[in-house]
Amino acid sequence: MADDTRKTGKTDRDRINISQDYELDDWARKFGVSREELRKAVETVGPMADDVRRHLGK
């Protein structure tokens, strides 16, 4: 099912959905990494933003 960009909330803000290009771009920019680095981090530690942040050392 496609991500509904009109519905946002805490759960949505805490997870990184690498299947959505706009999310991949936003999070990569936020963490200061490439899209590929972000994708690998999510594949390694999962989609939770705090886990990815720690993994990336940000």
N, C-alpha and C positions, 0 to 999 in steps of 0.2 A: 504494500500500500504506500502511496506517495506521502511524503511529509507535508502536512498542512501548515503552511507558513503563517496562517492567521491564528493558529493555536500555539501560544508559547506559554511557558511557565517554568517553574523551578526544574522539573524533570528534564524538560527540553534543553534548558541552559546548562545542565550538568553533564550532558552527553554529547559526544562528537560523532556525528553520522557521516562517515567517509563516503557514503553512497550519494550524498548530496553535494554537488560542486560548490554551491554557495557557502555551505558550512565548512567544507574543506578549505576554501579560500579564506574565510573569516578567521577560523582557528589558526591556520598557518600564519596569517598576518599577526594575530594576537600573540602567538608564541615566538614569532620571528624566525620561523623555519620554512623550508620548502614544503610543498604539498606532499612530496614523496617521503620526506622525513616524518611528517605528521602521520601519514598513512602507515608507515612502518611502526611508529610508536603506538598507534592505536591497535595494530595487529599484535604487538608484543604485550601491552599491559591492559588492553580493553578500552572501551569507549568513554570511561569516566574522565572528565576534564582534569580533575585534581590528580588522578593517577598519571595521566599523560604529562601534566605540568611537572610533576616530580621526576618522571622518567627523563624528560628533556632538560632537567636542571634549571627550570625557569621559575 
